Amino acid sequence: MMDGFWENVLRYQRYFVTVLLGVVWNVVEPLVPLFKRPASAIALVGLMVGLLAFVALTLRAMLGLPVV
């Protein structure tokens, strides 16, 4: 069953884009109300920046790239 799913994803680019946008929509939609209050918006932006920095530094360390 999953083999057929991935074949369709690779075969149909529009299907891939639709699935990807659906995943992004379902992740972002619950976070939108948090941006209405300044305190929670600042905390959420800080969390996103921190997670991005963590992933970037972890990947640099795993790949042996020099730290900026």
Backbone as XML, in Angstrom:
<?xml version="1.0"?>
<chain id="A" units="angstrom">
  <residue number="1" name="MET">
    <atom name="N" x="0.823" y="-1.194" z="0.000"/>
    <atom name="CA" x="0.000" y="0.000" z="0.000"/>
    <atom name="C" x="0.867" y="1.259" z="0.000"/>
  </residue>
  <residue number="2" name="MET">
    <atom name="N" x="1.888" y="1.314" z="0.839"/>
    <atom name="CA" x="2.749" y="2.493" z="0.881"/>
    <atom name="C" x="3.592" y="2.611" z="-0.377"/>
  </residue>
  <residue number="3" name="ASP">
    <atom name="N" x="3.911" y="1.477" z="-1.017"/>
    <atom name="CA" x="4.677" y="1.546" z="-2.258"/>
    <atom name="C" x="3.888" y="2.302" z="-3.320"/>
  </residue>
  <residue number="4" name="GLY">
    <atom name="N" x="2.611" y="2.026" z="-3.413"/>
    <atom name="CA" x="1.761" y="2.731" z="-4.365"/>
    <atom name="C" x="1.674" y="4.215" z="-4.066"/>
  </residue>
  <residue number="5" name="PHE">
    <atom name="N" x="1.647" y="4.568" z="-2.795"/>
    <atom name="CA" x="1.594" y="5.977" z="-2.404"/>
    <atom name="C" x="2.834" y="6.713" z="-2.889"/>
  </residue>
  <residue number="6" name="TRP">
    <atom name="N" x="4.016" y="6.155" z="-2.623"/>
    <atom name="CA" x="5.250" y="6.835" z="-3.014"/>
    <atom name="C" x="5.427" y="6.854" z="-4.523"/>
  </residue>
  <residue number="7" name="GLU">
    <atom name="N" x="4.933" y="5.835" z="-5.226"/>
    <atom name="CA" x="4.974" y="5.866" z="-6.690"/>
    <atom name="C" x="4.134" y="7.022" z="-7.218"/>
  </residue>
  <residue number="8" name="ASN">
    <atom name="N" x="2.951" y="7.213" z="-6.639"/>
    <atom name="CA" x="2.096" y="8.326" z="-7.063"/>
    <atom name="C" x="2.743" y="9.667" z="-6.748"/>
  </residue>
  <residue number="9" name="VAL">
    <atom name="N" x="3.377" y="9.765" z="-5.605"/>
    <atom name="CA" x="4.029" y="11.015" z="-5.230"/>
    <atom name="C" x="5.134" y="11.347" z="-6.220"/>
  </residue>
  <residue number="10" name="LEU">
    <atom name="N" x="5.913" y="10.362" z="-6.594"/>
    <atom name="CA" x="7.004" y="10.608" z="-7.528"/>
    <atom name="C" x="6.495" y="10.831" z="-8.951"/>
  </residue>
  <residue number="11" name="ARG">
    <atom name="N" x="5.395" y="10.214" z="-9.296"/>
    <atom name="CA" x="4.884" y="10.309" z="-10.660"/>
    <atom name="C" x="4.113" y="11.602" z="-10.893"/>
  </residue>
  <residue number="12" name="TYR">
    <atom name="N" x="3.400" y="12.040" z="-9.908"/>
    <atom name="CA" x="2.538" y="13.210" z="-10.078"/>
    <atom name="C" x="3.036" y="14.358" z="-9.211"/>
  </residue>
  <residue number="13" name="GLN">
    <atom name="N" x="3.683" y="15.331" z="-9.845"/>
    <atom name="CA" x="4.251" y="16.449" z="-9.096"/>
    <atom name="C" x="3.162" y="17.292" z="-8.437"/>
  </residue>
  <residue number="14" name="ARG">
    <atom name="N" x="2.033" y="17.453" z="-9.097"/>
    <atom name="CA" x="0.954" y="18.242" z="-8.508"/>
    <atom name="C" x="0.429" y="17.557" z="-7.246"/>
  </residue>
  <residue number="15" name="TYR">
    <atom name="N" x="0.361" y="16.256" z="-7.269"/>
    <atom name="CA" x="-0.060" y="15.496" z="-6.093"/>
    <atom name="C" x="0.935" y="15.712" z="-4.950"/>
  </residue>
  <residue number="16" name="PHE">
    <atom name="N" x="2.217" y="15.698" z="-5.275"/>
    <atom name="CA" x="3.259" y="15.921" z="-4.274"/>
    <atom name="C" x="3.124" y="17.308" z="-3.647"/>
  </residue>
  <residue number="17" name="VAL">
    <atom name="N" x="2.921" y="18.318" z="-4.491"/>
    <atom name="CA" x="2.790" y="19.684" z="-3.983"/>
    <atom name="C" x="1.549" y="19.805" z="-3.104"/>
  </residue>
  <residue number="18" name="THR">
    <atom name="N" x="0.456" y="19.173" z="-3.505"/>
    <atom name="CA" x="-0.777" y="19.223" z="-2.724"/>
    <atom name="C" x="-0.595" y="18.572" z="-1.359"/>
  </residue>
  <residue number="19" name="VAL">
    <atom name="N" x="0.041" y="17.420" z="-1.327"/>
    <atom name="CA" x="0.284" y="16.734" z="-0.053"/>
    <atom name="C" x="1.203" y="17.573" z="0.826"/>
  </residue>
  <residue number="20" name="LEU">
    <atom name="N" x="2.250" y="18.139" z="0.241"/>
    <atom name="CA" x="3.191" y="18.958" z="0.996"/>
    <atom name="C" x="2.505" y="20.199" z="1.577"/>
  </residue>
  <residue number="21" name="LEU">
    <atom name="N" x="1.689" y="20.877" z="0.775"/>
    <atom name="CA" x="0.968" y="22.046" z="1.278"/>
    <atom name="C" x="-0.035" y="21.667" z="2.363"/>
  </residue>
  <residue number="22" name="GLY">
    <atom name="N" x="-0.652" y="20.507" z="2.247"/>
    <atom name="CA" x="-1.577" y="20.043" z="3.272"/>
    <atom name="C" x="-0.877" y="19.797" z="4.596"/>
  </residue>
  <residue number="23" name="VAL">
    <atom name="N" x="0.302" y="19.221" z="4.539"/>
    <atom name="CA" x="1.072" y="18.982" z="5.762"/>
    <atom name="C" x="1.475" y="20.313" z="6.395"/>
  </residue>
  <residue number="24" name="VAL">
    <atom name="N" x="1.968" y="21.238" z="5.578"/>
    <atom name="CA" x="2.375" y="22.548" z="6.097"/>
    <atom name="C" x="1.173" y="23.276" z="6.702"/>
  </residue>
  <residue number="25" name="TRP">
    <atom name="N" x="0.032" y="23.228" z="6.024"/>
    <atom name="CA" x="-1.181" y="23.892" z="6.523"/>
    <atom name="C" x="-1.583" y="23.336" z="7.886"/>
  </residue>
  <residue number="26" name="ASN">
    <atom name="N" x="-1.543" y="22.017" z="8.031"/>
    <atom name="CA" x="-1.956" y="21.397" z="9.290"/>
    <atom name="C" x="-0.962" y="21.631" z="10.416"/>
  </residue>
  <residue number="27" name="VAL">
    <atom name="N" x="0.274" y="21.936" z="10.088"/>
    <atom name="CA" x="1.258" y="22.255" z="11.118"/>
    <atom name="C" x="1.133" y="23.722" z="11.535"/>
  </residue>
  <residue number="28" name="VAL">
    <atom name="N" x="0.916" y="24.609" z="10.574"/>
    <atom name="CA" x="0.909" y="26.047" z="10.849"/>
    <atom name="C" x="-0.419" y="26.522" z="11.438"/>
  </residue>
  <residue number="29" name="GLU">
    <atom name="N" x="-1.521" y="25.945" z="11.012"/>
    <atom name="CA" x="-2.845" y="26.431" z="11.425"/>
    <atom name="C" x="-3.037" y="26.503" z="12.944"/>
  </residue>
  <residue number="30" name="PRO">
    <atom name="N" x="-2.628" y="25.510" z="13.726"/>
    <atom name="CA" x="-2.810" y="25.629" z="15.181"/>
    <atom name="C" x="-1.938" y="26.713" z="15.820"/>
  </residue>
  <residue number="31" name="LEU">
    <atom name="N" x="-0.874" y="27.139" z="15.135"/>
    <atom name="CA" x="0.024" y="28.146" z="15.696"/>
    <atom name="C" x="-0.448" y="29.573" z="15.438"/>
  </residue>
  <residue number="32" name="VAL">
    <atom name="N" x="-1.341" y="29.776" z="14.477"/>
    <atom name="CA" x="-1.781" y="31.122" z="14.104"/>
    <atom name="C" x="-2.392" y="31.888" z="15.282"/>
  </residue>
  <residue number="33" name="PRO">
    <atom name="N" x="-3.258" y="31.300" z="16.102"/>
    <atom name="CA" x="-3.812" y="32.075" z="17.227"/>
    <atom name="C" x="-2.749" y="32.545" z="18.225"/>
  </residue>
  <residue number="34" name="LEU">
    <atom name="N" x="-1.636" y="31.857" z="18.290"/>
    <atom name="CA" x="-0.590" y="32.267" z="19.229"/>
    <atom name="C" x="0.084" y="33.568" z="18.804"/>
  </residue>
  <residue number="35" name="PHE">
    <atom name="N" x="-0.010" y="33.911" z="17.512"/>
    <atom name="CA" x="0.606" y="35.143" z="17.032"/>
    <atom name="C" x="-0.249" y="36.377" z="17.310"/>
  </residue>
  <residue number="36" name="LYS">
    <atom name="N" x="-1.444" y="36.207" z="17.842"/>
    <atom name="CA" x="-2.322" y="37.350" z="18.102"/>
    <atom name="C" x="-1.945" y="38.088" z="19.382"/>
  </residue>
  <residue number="37" name="ARG">
    <atom name="N" x="-1.291" y="37.393" z="20.310"/>
    <atom name="CA" x="-0.839" y="38.047" z="21.541"/>
    <atom name="C" x="0.667" y="38.258" z="21.438"/>
  </residue>
  <residue number="38" name="PRO">
    <atom name="N" x="1.147" y="39.464" z="21.733"/>
    <atom name="CA" x="2.568" y="39.770" z="21.559"/>
    <atom name="C" x="3.503" y="38.862" z="22.363"/>
  </residue>
  <residue number="39" name="ALA">
    <atom name="N" x="3.138" y="38.537" z="23.589"/>
    <atom name="CA" x="4.029" y="37.718" z="24.420"/>
    <atom name="C" x="4.195" y="36.319" z="23.834"/>
  </residue>
  <residue number="40" name="SER">
    <atom name="N" x="3.104" y="35.708" z="23.429"/>
    <atom name="CA" x="3.212" y="34.359" z="22.865"/>
    <atom name="C" x="3.845" y="34.400" z="21.477"/>
  </residue>
  <residue number="41" name="ALA">
    <atom name="N" x="3.642" y="35.495" z="20.730"/>
    <atom name="CA" x="4.262" y="35.617" z="19.410"/>
    <atom name="C" x="5.780" y="35.702" z="19.535"/>
  </residue>
  <residue number="42" name="ILE">
    <atom name="N" x="6.255" y="36.486" z="20.491"/>
    <atom name="CA" x="7.703" y="36.606" z="20.703"/>
    <atom name="C" x="8.284" y="35.266" z="21.132"/>
  </residue>
  <residue number="43" name="ALA">
    <atom name="N" x="7.591" y="34.576" z="22.027"/>
    <atom name="CA" x="8.067" y="33.271" z="22.486"/>
    <atom name="C" x="8.089" y="32.263" z="21.340"/>
  </residue>
  <residue number="44" name="LEU">
    <atom name="N" x="7.073" y="32.278" z="20.496"/>
    <atom name="CA" x="7.000" y="31.335" z="19.380"/>
    <atom name="C" x="8.083" y="31.615" z="18.342"/>
  </residue>
  <residue number="45" name="VAL">
    <atom name="N" x="8.314" y="32.883" z="18.035"/>
    <atom name="CA" x="9.380" y="33.235" z="17.089"/>
    <atom name="C" x="10.735" y="32.842" z="17.669"/>
  </residue>
  <residue number="46" name="GLY">
    <atom name="N" x="10.942" y="33.091" z="18.951"/>
    <atom name="CA" x="12.194" y="32.686" z="19.596"/>
    <atom name="C" x="12.393" y="31.183" z="19.559"/>
  </residue>
  <residue number="47" name="LEU">
    <atom name="N" x="11.325" y="30.435" z="19.773"/>
    <atom name="CA" x="11.401" y="28.977" z="19.708"/>
    <atom name="C" x="11.760" y="28.508" z="18.300"/>
  </residue>
  <residue number="48" name="MET">
    <atom name="N" x="11.144" y="29.122" z="17.287"/>
    <atom name="CA" x="11.438" y="28.741" z="15.901"/>
    <atom name="C" x="12.886" y="29.044" z="15.534"/>
  </residue>
  <residue number="49" name="VAL">
    <atom name="N" x="13.371" y="30.218" z="15.927"/>
    <atom name="CA" x="14.761" y="30.589" z="15.639"/>
    <atom name="C" x="15.710" y="29.649" z="16.368"/>
  </residue>
  <residue number="50" name="GLY">
    <atom name="N" x="15.399" y="29.323" z="17.616"/>
    <atom name="CA" x="16.234" y="28.399" z="18.379"/>
    <atom name="C" x="16.276" y="27.012" z="17.761"/>
  </residue>
  <residue number="51" name="LEU">
    <atom name="N" x="15.120" y="26.512" z="17.319"/>
    <atom name="CA" x="15.086" y="25.194" z="16.669"/>
    <atom name="C" x="15.864" y="25.199" z="15.359"/>
  </residue>
  <residue number="52" name="LEU">
    <atom name="N" x="15.733" y="26.275" z="14.587"/>
    <atom name="CA" x="16.475" y="26.378" z="13.333"/>
    <atom name="C" x="17.980" y="26.403" z="13.588"/>
  </residue>
  <residue number="53" name="ALA">
    <atom name="N" x="18.418" y="27.166" z="14.585"/>
    <atom name="CA" x="19.840" y="27.225" z="14.925"/>
    <atom name="C" x="20.333" y="25.871" z="15.418"/>
  </residue>
  <residue number="54" name="PHE">
    <atom name="N" x="19.529" y="25.190" z="16.228"/>
    <atom name="CA" x="19.904" y="23.874" z="16.739"/>
    <atom name="C" x="20.096" y="22.876" z="15.603"/>
  </residue>
  <residue number="55" name="VAL">
    <atom name="N" x="19.147" y="22.848" z="14.674"/>
    <atom name="CA" x="19.245" y="21.916" z="13.544"/>
    <atom name="C" x="20.443" y="22.265" z="12.666"/>
  </residue>
  <residue number="56" name="ALA">
    <atom name="N" x="20.646" y="23.554" z="12.400"/>
    <atom name="CA" x="21.765" y="23.973" z="11.553"/>
    <atom name="C" x="23.104" y="23.605" z="12.189"/>
  </residue>
  <residue number="57" name="LEU">
    <atom name="N" x="23.262" y="23.887" z="13.470"/>
    <atom name="CA" x="24.530" y="23.570" z="14.135"/>
    <atom name="C" x="24.740" y="22.060" z="14.260"/>
  </residue>
  <residue number="58" name="THR">
    <atom name="N" x="23.668" y="21.316" z="14.489"/>
    <atom name="CA" x="23.774" y="19.861" z="14.568"/>
    <atom name="C" x="24.199" y="19.279" z="13.229"/>
  </residue>
  <residue number="59" name="LEU">
    <atom name="N" x="23.591" y="19.747" z="12.142"/>
    <atom name="CA" x="23.969" y="19.252" z="10.815"/>
    <atom name="C" x="25.404" y="19.627" z="10.468"/>
  </residue>
  <residue number="60" name="ARG">
    <atom name="N" x="25.821" y="20.845" z="10.828"/>
    <atom name="CA" x="27.214" y="21.236" z="10.573"/>
    <atom name="C" x="28.184" y="20.319" z="11.319"/>
  </residue>
  <residue number="61" name="ALA">
    <atom name="N" x="27.864" y="19.994" z="12.561"/>
    <atom name="CA" x="28.732" y="19.118" z="13.346"/>
    <atom name="C" x="28.743" y="17.705" z="12.769"/>
  </residue>
  <residue number="62" name="MET">
    <atom name="N" x="27.581" y="17.213" z="12.340"/>
    <atom name="CA" x="27.506" y="15.860" z="11.794"/>
    <atom name="C" x="28.242" y="15.752" z="10.462"/>
  </residue>
  <residue number="63" name="LEU">
    <atom name="N" x="28.228" y="16.820" z="9.665"/>
    <atom name="CA" x="28.866" y="16.797" z="8.352"/>
    <atom name="C" x="30.321" y="17.246" z="8.408"/>
  </residue>
  <residue number="64" name="GLY">
    <atom name="N" x="30.777" y="17.678" z="9.560"/>
    <atom name="CA" x="32.165" y="18.088" z="9.718"/>
    <atom name="C" x="32.473" y="19.436" z="9.093"/>
  </residue>
  <residue number="65" name="LEU">
    <atom name="N" x="31.466" y="20.279" z="8.928"/>
    <atom name="CA" x="31.675" y="21.605" z="8.360"/>
    <atom name="C" x="32.151" y="22.553" z="9.451"/>
  </residue>
  <residue number="66" name="PRO">
    <atom name="N" x="32.933" y="23.561" z="9.077"/>
    <atom name="CA" x="33.390" y="24.512" z="10.103"/>
    <atom name="C" x="32.230" y="25.351" z="10.626"/>
  </residue>
  <residue number="67" name="VAL">
    <atom name="N" x="32.252" y="25.637" z="11.915"/>
    <atom name="CA" x="31.220" y="26.471" z="12.522"/>
    <atom name="C" x="31.516" y="27.915" z="12.161"/>
  </residue>
  <residue number="68" name="VAL">
    <atom name="N" x="30.495" y="28.656" z="11.817"/>
    <atom name="CA" x="30.682" y="30.047" z="11.373"/>
    <atom name="C" x="31.138" y="30.900" z="12.521"/>
  </residue>
</chain>
